Amino acid sequence: MKAAMQAYVDGFNRADPQAIADLYADDATVEDPVGSEVKRGKAAIAAFYKMAVDTGAKLELAAPVRASHGNAAAMAFNVHLNMPEGKARIQVIDVMTFTPDGKFASMQAYWGKTDMVVEP
């Protein structure tokens, strides 16, 4: 699980949405942020990550990836991006569940408005 989540970060930082989508099961879901519309299936997930990497954002782990004794793992990281107001950092925690063959079954991203810091 830790290796798959590191591959997620690496694929994002290479701006490779297909590499990210390939980590997901065909019927997986993405909810980013939690409370937003859920993206279902590889096509929707690939489109979501294409939009995300096209912003030029980069990910930086804030702590080591955490696994579990079950089928889930979590990681805390910062998203660095440029906004019209200046450089921004979003502090995020992603929780992924896994299929028996090691693909992501679901991803939920926990962050809100107060987790975004803009540097003028």
N, C-alpha and C positions, 0 to 999 in steps of 0.2 A: 504494500500500500504506500509506503514511504517513497519507494522508487517511482511509482506512477504519479504521485503528487509532485515530486521533483521534476519529472518529465513534463508535467503540466506547466510549471513555472518556466522551465527551459524553452518549451515550445512557444509560450506567450512572448518571452523575451526575444525570440528569433522572429517574431511576427509571423508565425506559421499556424494559421487557424486549422488547417487540415490535420496537422500533427496533434493538436489539442483534441479535435473532434474524434480522431482515431482512438483516443483513450477511453471513449464512452461506448457503452453498449448501444445497440441499435434503437432500443426503446427507452433510453435514459431521459432524465429530466434535469433542467437547470433552472434555478430560481435565484436570480441575481438582480437586486437584493431580495431577501426574504420579504414577502408581501407584494412583490410585483408579479406580473404575468409569468406563468411557468412555460418554459420552452420545452417542447416534447419531440423526441426523435432526433436522429443525427443531422438531418437537413437543417432543421431549425437551430440546432446547437452550433453547427458549422457557420451558419449565417450570423448568429450572435457573436461568435468569436472573431469572425472576419471584421465585423463592425468594431469590436473592442480593440483588436490589434491595429486597425487602421487609424486609431486615434494617436498612435505613437506611445501609448502607455507602457510602462515597464513595471515588473513585479520584483519586490525584494522581501525575502523572508525576514520576519521580525523575531522568529524563534524556530527551533527545529520542528519539523513535521511530527505530529503526534499520531501514533497508531492506536489500536484498541485490541481487546481480546475478541472482538466480534468482527463485523463487516464494515466498519467505519473508521475514518481517520480525519484529522483536522489540522489546519495550518493557519497561523497568524502571519499576515504579510501586509506590506504597504504597496499601494499602487501609486506610482509617480507619473504625473501627466501635466501637460501645459493647458491652461485654461485662459480665456480672454482676460481674466482678472489677475493672472500670474501663475506661477508654478503651484501645483496642488499635490497633496498627499492624502490618500484615502486609506484609513486603517481598517482592514478587513479580516474576518475569520471565515474561511471556507470549510464546510463539512461535507465530505464525500462518503457515500455508501458504495459498496463494491459488489459485483456479481461474483459467483464462485470462480469464474475464470479470470478475475482480476481487473475487469473493466469497471469504469464508473457507472453505477446504476443511477445515482442522483448527486447533484451538487446544490448546496444551499450556501449563499454568501450573506454573511451577517455584517451589515454596516448601515449607518443612517447619516442624516445631515450633519450631526455633531461629530461624526468620524472623519469629516473632510476638513483639512486645514489648507488654506490658501495663503501663500506668501506673496505679498504685493511686489 
